[in-house]
Amino acid sequence: MEHPLTVTGTYNYWLVLLSVAVAVFVSYTALRLSSRVARITGSSVRLWLSGGAVAMGCGIWSMHFIGMLAFSLPIALSYNVAITLTSLAIAIGVSGFALTLASGPQISGMRLMAGGTLMGLGMSAMHYCGMAAIQIAPPIRYKPTLLLASIAIAIVAATVALWLSVRLRKGRSWQMSLARVAAAVVMGLAISGMHYTAMAASEFSAHSHSTGASGMNNLWLATIVGVLAIALLSITTILLVYDAHLESKTRRHNEQLEQANAQLQHVATHDALTGLPNRLLLGDRLDQMIAHAERRGRRFAVMMMDLDRFKSINDSLGHHSGDELLKEAARRLLARLRRTDTLARLAGDEFVVVLHEIASLRDAESIASTVLQDISRPIALSGLEVHVSASIGISVYPENGTDAETLLQHADAAMYHAKKNGRNGFQFFTSTMNAFARERLELENGLRRAINRSEFELHYQPKVDVESGRIDSAEALIRWRHPQRGLIAPGGFIPVAEETGLIVSIGEWVLREACLQARTWQNSGVGSIRVAVNLSAQQFRQKNLVEVVGSALQEAGLEPRFLELELTESAVMHDAESSIEILRRLSGLGVRISVDDFGTGYSSLSYLRRLPLDKLKIDHSFIKEVTTSRDDAQIVRAIVSLAHSLHLKVIAEGVETPEQLAFLRDLGCDQYQGYLRSPPVTADAFARLMREGAPATREVLPGISLNDTMIARALRTK
């Protein structure tokens, strides 16, 4: 019941609504400010705290001041400027304290309660300080119950505001934005409730009168303060929105940089084709595996694997099919391995598997056997069903090495032995392989230097007319005069040259040297001798082969008819259609073309009749037992008949006995070569042979018997 000695005031409800709107706006801005301050570091923290405290404090003070201006008495009220500004300072201080508290990394329950209490007391002090600025006599009295209730509401409102600011400061989704708006409404109503509860606690005496000068109209003053407060809060909000935009843009830029760095890191450590770890990442994984195995006293295995005949598949079906083969092999390997194992691709068709923690060698054997079975399953490539196999070398930690490089080297040496022993198998590393691997590496390095150091030389074996016994031409056969090992036959280095790709440059040297030698013999009066040069399968597949042959003839000044190119049957039939085109271009130069080792491969007669050939060469394996084996005799007879029916000459290689020569003469074979007439000899010895018309002195190669017909077949792929 109203006290008879007090006067009752009235409210302007438009200003009340304005104060509530300002309170909600202040609450929303406070939530945005606390979220922003919590995310920044460095010197800009103080700037945001200071600016945010001013904006938030002015907003809170404006809400309370507008709420006070909304209240009117029968008498005109005026306000003490100094005390009013003091209440504003209290509001700014409380806001700064709130922002500082809310920007911490985390806030405990006790800290939340203490902070909320201090903030509530600060807000109450601001309100009652503002009320004290009213210049009125007698002074305002307060109802104790409502006064305490207003303080309690302020503490609860401040505590809830702190909790919401911490809870809602992270996240940028639309749900989080909606939650902030809802929280701002709740906080605004709570702050307004605190204010109007405190106003309700006020009692004005019926004899009250203003002690200050009459101020301006409350409505206009409240409107001005409200507009200024909303303007300040709007500017703050705009700055927050713009800052959030810049932050978002910076964040996206940083994310893009992180993604780019991650992609670069992935490219640097992974194979582009298969996505598997490359040599760099493999080394790191091996180092980790070694450290782990050393700590726990465990063993693990390193398996080096490559695909047999991959190069021939890649060359015949194209690089796209080769890539598909590698990706399919990678998929099959990954499907077989455990999650803790590592699969990497080094280069070409070489893969490395690191088997994590094996209990015994049988574990590695079991996985290697399964891998070989998986790889051997048919693969569909370019519409064809392709069968491939693999060779695997295995080294074991710590028996075969305690560092990554050694384990890889030993696994590679074991893999080479697996290939040497017939492919499609696996080998564990043994100590004896070290010496072999070192010797092979030295051989490879020596081959790379041999051409520049002029260590290669050509020997020549006569091709003799069967009827007349006259030397018709010569086959150029390569030898390597090694500075330490002496004269090395082609069987001792050609396989390595083929594996490393050096066979192409070596074959080109043979071609140019043979052309120069043929021209030298002509100039020296020895005779116009045709020289036969073997082309390796790799050399035959070179795109510029025709240009290389033409260049060799031009440099030597040799007429094309004095050069004969020998190719193996398998090399020609590898891609028959392509071979026909290449051979036609070579034949167009004017050189002679013959098929070496005829009968050992598979030739389709439909292709054979289309090839621009001049001669078929019967492989020595048929000549060796032609006088004792009925089957070999029939094969040789059929080849001679076939060749003559196609208007081709026939030459037999590996002829070592008079009986063999007599058999060939009876069949009508055109030419022969072999130890019966002469082994391969030096160019000078061949010149003497031509002048004297007698068999040449035989030069026996180290470790090679006189009847070893490999010498006569040296530069096939040799």
PELIN-V595397 format. One line per field, one symbol per residue. psi: psi as a letter, one per 30 degrees, with the letter a starting at -180 (. if undefined). burial: b if it has 16 or more other C-alpha atoms within 10 Angstrom, else e. Layout:
BEGIN
psi = ???
burial = ???
END
This chain:
BEGIN
psi = kkkfglkkllkjfeeeeeeeeeeeeeeeeeeeeeeeeffllaffeeeeeeeeeeeeeeeeeeeeeeeeffkklflkklkkeeeeeeeeeeeeeeeeeeeeefflelkleeeeeeeeeeeeeeeeeeefeeeffkjkkllklkkeeeeeeeeeeeeeeeeeeeeeeeegfkkglfeeeeeeeeeeeeeeeeeeeeefeeeffkkkkfgklkflkkalkeeeeeeeeeeeeeeeeeeeeeeeeeeeeeeeeeeeeeeeeeeeeeeeeeefglkeefglkaeeeeeeeeeeeeeeeeeghlllkkjkklkkgeeeeeeefleeeeeeeeeeeeeeeeffllfflkklkelbgklkkjjkikelfeeeeeeeeeeeeeefkkkjkhgljkklllkkkklkkgeglgleeeeeeeeeeeeeeeefgglhalkkklfffeeeeeeeeeeeeeeffeefghfllklkkkkkkeefgkjeakkkkkljikfefakklefffeeeeeeffffeeeeeeeeeeeeeeeeeeeffgelikkkkkkkleeeffkfgeeeeeeeeeeefhkkffgkkkkkleeeefeieeeeeeeeeeeeffglkklklhkffajkkfeeeffkilfkkjkkffeeehfffjeeeeeeeeeeeeeeefghklkkklgkfleeeeeeeeefgkellkafeeklklleeeeeeeeefglklkkjkkkgklfgjgeefgehdg.
burial = eeeeeeeeeeeeeebbebbbbbbbbbbbbbbbbbbbbbeeeeeebeebbbebbbbbbbbbbbbbbbbbbbbbeeebbbbeeebbeebbbbbbbbbbbbbbbbbeeebeeeebbebbbbbbbbbbbbbbbbbbbbbbeeebebeeebbbbbbbbbbbbbbbbbbbbbebbeeeeeeeeeebbebbbbbbbbbbbbbbbbbebbbbbeebbbeeeeeeebbeebeebbeebbebbbebbeebeeebeeeeeeeeeeeeeeeeeeeeebeebbbeebebbbbebbbebbbebbeebeeeebbbbbbbbbbbebbebbeeeeeebbbbbbbbbbeebbeebeeebbbbbbeebbbbbbbbbeeeeeebeeebeebbebbbeebebeeeeeebbbbbbbbbbbebeeebeebbbbbbbbbbbbbeeebbbbbbbeeebeeebeeeeebbebbbebeeeebbbbbbbbbbbbeeeebbbbbbbbbbbeeeeebbbbeebbebbbeeebbbebbbbbbbbbbbbbbbbeeeebeebbbbbbbbbbbbbeeebbeebbebbeebebbbebbbbbbbbbbbbbebeebbebbbbbbebbbbbbbbbbbeeebeeeebeebbbbbbbbbbebbbebbeeeebbebbbebbbebbeeebbbbbbbbbeeebbebbbeebbbbbbbbbbbbbbbbebbbebbeeeebbeeeeeeeeeeeebbbbbbbbbb
END
